[in-house]
Amino acid sequence: MDFQQSSASAQANFLALTQNVYPGRGIIVGLDETSQHLIQVYWIMGRSENSRNRVFKADNETGRLYTEAADASKMQDPSLIIYNAMRERVPHYVVSNGDQTDTVLKEMRGHYALQSALATRTHEPDAPNFTQRITAMSSLHMGGGFVQLSVLRKSALGEGCDRLTYEYNNPPPGFGFCVTTYSGDGNPLPPFRGDPLLMPLAGGMKDVAQNYWDALDKDNRVALAVKFIEQGNGRSDIHIINKF
């Protein structure tokens, strides 16, 4: 696929995101247009009061992004909604939709660590949705970088857990690969299916953040964060947009 085809595909996928009322939580990992920064995008959405009662906080000294209650007095069950969403151990940078962020960092063994670390985890135990655990790792290796994505989802054929891993060496500049937890709204929520989607990553950190924040449904979006990681020295910076 050449650049023109890639751009058209990415724009079509972005348009589909703007028309999706509830993709749930989403991750995009890729490379900026200058090839100078690896990019990680992560957002959360919510339908219940408990899910919506959250904000992102960041510690830029350690590269950590985490969720926190917007109003602690209204927090009901923190088990699946309060966690570290981004952590790093240079040259590896992890982002996920749950506490498996900590699992990957703890079990990390080289830049092929994602699959082995997540062998101990499954999808979330939130029947009847059985929300997928989505995780990605960006690594400052192999020239332009190396990204991996993992999806842990309940098998459609039984009670097992499907474990899908995708690897991309030197992602194309200005693009990223996206997975979400759901493919739309419903009861139960329909899971995301298929391969990661190619998405555009245009402009600087704040541009990327605003583009994707504007793309998410205004009633259901809760928070979004973008991390830029410098290729030369591994330094990272996080920009956050919170609804509350």
Secondary structure, DSSP 8 states (H G I E B T S, - for coil): --HHHHHHHHHHHHHHHHT-S---SEEEEEE-TTSSEEEEEEEEE-SSHHHHSEEEEEETTTTEEEEEESSGGG----TTTSSEEEEEETTEEEEESSTHHHHHHHH--GGGHHHHHGGG--S---TTT---EEEEEEES-TTT-EEEEEEEEE-TTSS-EEEEEEEEES--BTEEEEEESBSS--SS--B--SS-EEEE--SSHHHHHHHHHHHS-TTTEEEEEEEEEETTT--EEEEEEE--
